[in-house]
């Protein structure tokens, strides 16, 4: 049978405040275990939590960027459960009056845009970290109490690819807001997925599985793809699916059921008596709105309109906030109405160079002005060929020198003047009578071969376009 | 509203409280009494009254995002029943 897939994603995001949500302990990653804890985050009797102003501001900022409606009255609740990563035996979270509701995020699919609903964005605290040993577990509470946002999507996602695009777009927006590291490896961004299948056209939802333990966007995509196969197989053979939580095992590339006890989870939520509610007024919302920068979607539109770039190029340049800024400087600086070469150089050679150095483009010590100088020397002034340009770029990174200087010092400038080129061409024609004869009988390949020979003799410095024109001219008169 | 023993047992389990048979009887009776009192409140019309989520008339209690000293490790682990290095040690529970 043909099924359609229904996916909803739940993203947990650590906010990068200096101190924790309810106490003054540091949120810094990777410190010695249990050195960033205090009576509040350890849940000692008599301690009182006080919420972090910056965490609230960041939360509102994210909710607004995701087009959510901020609720005027919001409060924290206690979510009660027993697990050793939770020193208080409850997590401070939000239940019936969350910070914000009913937003959306537009994602770009191959040929269309799709709007994914956001059910809610609410605030909560992170739990500690357990390190399981053979017969016992070690607990590190440094992470306990770090402010978290839970971003819940509507079940509007219809494929693993859409889920991947949703996460990529979400991450890009959050990075623009500068409120989280969004680093899945460090756990500052985590994602769980709900997935079910139903016969195409069916109105009711099928039995869903909750997937956990994916630690990369690719992991989310792979786990969902696996789960579609598994569920379809069961449905096809008329077996019943059970609602359960399954863990993604990346090494084995499969999902496995998580052992759970009988009975639905009962968290016995109740209002957190230690924290007073929050009333968020319009003027506060307006104030935070002002701090939201131009987001990727708008920036892509502007890059297409102002610089005449393709949607694709604009999207690649804009994905990272820092790269977008750098690209915009280059695009503005480049003195030609056709800006395509700038995009090509950043997406191509520069990105490759960054990737080889395992860093971002903006971490390379190459300024916008010096990159533009190089691009102009290649594309406009044609002082050097594209290939030489790439060598010069590497040299720029190594030495910190400008493109013009490197070309002069290394004598890399292209030979375009017909005088010098004709000398070489004459020699090549003399040395390759067979190819010359081939060309005469109409074999086009022969010309390219001869151009190649000239390039070689000039140590790659001949201007290939000029060589081709001059060669043709000369061959006519042979 | 009446409450059956099964519900009481479940609530006790959720709170990780062990009740023997005698305690279960006693607590069930007490809970029944409390719940019937709550039932009395339900007879009032509260349609236009917002639920109380906090008993004090205060809101927006916030602090600046500033660091304060954490506990020294010796103090943090002082009352831990079991420890290893900087860690608390707990029974292994895999959910």
HADDOCK unambig.tbl for C-alpha pairs under 7 A between the chains (distance, minus, plus):
assign (segid A and resid 17 and name CA) (segid B and resid 65 and name CA) 6.84 0.50 0.50
assign (segid A and resid 18 and name CA) (segid B and resid 65 and name CA) 6.27 0.50 0.50
assign (segid A and resid 18 and name CA) (segid B and resid 66 and name CA) 6.70 0.50 0.50
assign (segid A and resid 18 and name CA) (segid B and resid 67 and name CA) 6.82 0.50 0.50
assign (segid A and resid 19 and name CA) (segid B and resid 65 and name CA) 5.76 0.50 0.50
assign (segid A and resid 19 and name CA) (segid B and resid 66 and name CA) 5.97 0.50 0.50
assign (segid A and resid 19 and name CA) (segid B and resid 67 and name CA) 5.45 0.50 0.50
assign (segid A and resid 24 and name CA) (segid B and resid 66 and name CA) 6.09 0.50 0.50
assign (segid A and resid 24 and name CA) (segid B and resid 67 and name CA) 4.57 0.50 0.50
assign (segid A and resid 24 and name CA) (segid B and resid 68 and name CA) 4.47 0.50 0.50
assign (segid A and resid 25 and name CA) (segid B and resid 67 and name CA) 5.88 0.50 0.50
assign (segid A and resid 25 and name CA) (segid B and resid 68 and name CA) 5.84 0.50 0.50
assign (segid A and resid 25 and name CA) (segid B and resid 69 and name CA) 6.64 0.50 0.50
assign (segid A and resid 25 and name CA) (segid B and resid 70 and name CA) 5.63 0.50 0.50
assign (segid A and resid 26 and name CA) (segid B and resid 67 and name CA) 6.12 0.50 0.50
assign (segid A and resid 33 and name CA) (segid B and resid 86 and name CA) 5.70 0.50 0.50
assign (segid A and resid 33 and name CA) (segid B and resid 87 and name CA) 6.46 0.50 0.50
assign (segid A and resid 34 and name CA) (segid B and resid 73 and name CA) 6.78 0.50 0.50
assign (segid A and resid 34 and name CA) (segid B and resid 86 and name CA) 6.31 0.50 0.50
assign (segid A and resid 34 and name CA) (segid B and resid 87 and name CA) 6.77 0.50 0.50
assign (segid A and resid 35 and name CA) (segid B and resid 70 and name CA) 6.77 0.50 0.50
assign (segid A and resid 35 and name CA) (segid B and resid 71 and name CA) 6.99 0.50 0.50
assign (segid A and resid 35 and name CA) (segid B and resid 72 and name CA) 6.86 0.50 0.50
assign (segid A and resid 35 and name CA) (segid B and resid 73 and name CA) 5.98 0.50 0.50
assign (segid A and resid 36 and name CA) (segid B and resid 70 and name CA) 5.48 0.50 0.50
assign (segid A and resid 37 and name CA) (segid B and resid 70 and name CA) 5.33 0.50 0.50
assign (segid A and resid 37 and name CA) (segid B and resid 71 and name CA) 6.11 0.50 0.50
assign (segid A and resid 38 and name CA) (segid B and resid 70 and name CA) 5.17 0.50 0.50
assign (segid A and resid 38 and name CA) (segid B and resid 71 and name CA) 5.28 0.50 0.50
assign (segid A and resid 50 and name CA) (segid B and resid 61 and name CA) 6.88 0.50 0.50
assign (segid A and resid 50 and name CA) (segid B and resid 62 and name CA) 5.96 0.50 0.50
assign (segid A and resid 50 and name CA) (segid B and resid 63 and name CA) 6.38 0.50 0.50
assign (segid A and resid 51 and name CA) (segid B and resid 62 and name CA) 5.04 0.50 0.50
assign (segid A and resid 51 and name CA) (segid B and resid 63 and name CA) 6.13 0.50 0.50
assign (segid A and resid 52 and name CA) (segid B and resid 62 and name CA) 5.76 0.50 0.50
assign (segid A and resid 52 and name CA) (segid B and resid 63 and name CA) 5.24 0.50 0.50
assign (segid A and resid 52 and name CA) (segid B and resid 64 and name CA) 6.05 0.50 0.50
assign (segid A and resid 52 and name CA) (segid B and resid 65 and name CA) 5.65 0.50 0.50
assign (segid A and resid 53 and name CA) (segid B and resid 62 and name CA) 5.42 0.50 0.50
assign (segid A and resid 53 and name CA) (segid B and resid 63 and name CA) 5.69 0.50 0.50
assign (segid A and resid 53 and name CA) (segid B and resid 64 and name CA) 5.61 0.50 0.50
assign (segid A and resid 53 and name CA) (segid B and resid 65 and name CA) 6.38 0.50 0.50
assign (segid A and resid 54 and name CA) (segid B and resid 65 and name CA) 5.90 0.50 0.50
assign (segid A and resid 132 and name CA) (segid B and resid 92 and name CA) 6.71 0.50 0.50
assign (segid A and resid 135 and name CA) (segid B and resid 92 and name CA) 6.14 0.50 0.50
assign (segid A and resid 136 and name CA) (segid B and resid 89 and name CA) 6.84 0.50 0.50
assign (segid A and resid 136 and name CA) (segid B and resid 90 and name CA) 5.94 0.50 0.50
assign (segid A and resid 136 and name CA) (segid B and resid 91 and name CA) 4.76 0.50 0.50
assign (segid A and resid 136 and name CA) (segid B and resid 92 and name CA) 4.23 0.50 0.50
assign (segid A and resid 137 and name CA) (segid B and resid 89 and name CA) 5.76 0.50 0.50
assign (segid A and resid 137 and name CA) (segid B and resid 90 and name CA) 5.31 0.50 0.50
assign (segid A and resid 137 and name CA) (segid B and resid 91 and name CA) 6.01 0.50 0.50
assign (segid A and resid 137 and name CA) (segid B and resid 92 and name CA) 4.95 0.50 0.50
assign (segid A and resid 138 and name CA) (segid B and resid 87 and name CA) 5.61 0.50 0.50
assign (segid A and resid 138 and name CA) (segid B and resid 88 and name CA) 5.68 0.50 0.50
assign (segid A and resid 138 and name CA) (segid B and resid 89 and name CA) 4.79 0.50 0.50
assign (segid A and resid 138 and name CA) (segid B and resid 90 and name CA) 6.41 0.50 0.50
assign (segid A and resid 139 and name CA) (segid B and resid 87 and name CA) 5.51 0.50 0.50
assign (segid A and resid 139 and name CA) (segid B and resid 88 and name CA) 5.06 0.50 0.50
assign (segid A and resid 139 and name CA) (segid B and resid 89 and name CA) 6.26 0.50 0.50
assign (segid A and resid 140 and name CA) (segid B and resid 87 and name CA) 5.95 0.50 0.50
assign (segid A and resid 259 and name CA) (segid B and resid 95 and name CA) 6.42 0.50 0.50
assign (segid A and resid 260 and name CA) (segid B and resid 95 and name CA) 6.57 0.50 0.50
assign (segid A and resid 271 and name CA) (segid B and resid 53 and name CA) 5.79 0.50 0.50
assign (segid A and resid 273 and name CA) (segid B and resid 54 and name CA) 6.25 0.50 0.50
assign (segid A and resid 276 and name CA) (segid B and resid 54 and name CA) 6.26 0.50 0.50
assign (segid A and resid 276 and name CA) (segid B and resid 58 and name CA) 6.26 0.50 0.50
assign (segid A and resid 276 and name CA) (segid B and resid 59 and name CA) 5.19 0.50 0.50
assign (segid A and resid 276 and name CA) (segid B and resid 60 and name CA) 6.76 0.50 0.50
assign (segid A and resid 276 and name CA) (segid B and resid 61 and name CA) 6.57 0.50 0.50
assign (segid A and resid 277 and name CA) (segid B and resid 59 and name CA) 5.09 0.50 0.50
assign (segid A and resid 277 and name CA) (segid B and resid 60 and name CA) 6.38 0.50 0.50
assign (segid A and resid 278 and name CA) (segid B and resid 59 and name CA) 5.25 0.50 0.50
assign (segid A and resid 278 and name CA) (segid B and resid 60 and name CA) 4.65 0.50 0.50
assign (segid A and resid 279 and name CA) (segid B and resid 59 and name CA) 6.60 0.50 0.50
assign (segid A and resid 279 and name CA) (segid B and resid 60 and name CA) 6.44 0.50 0.50
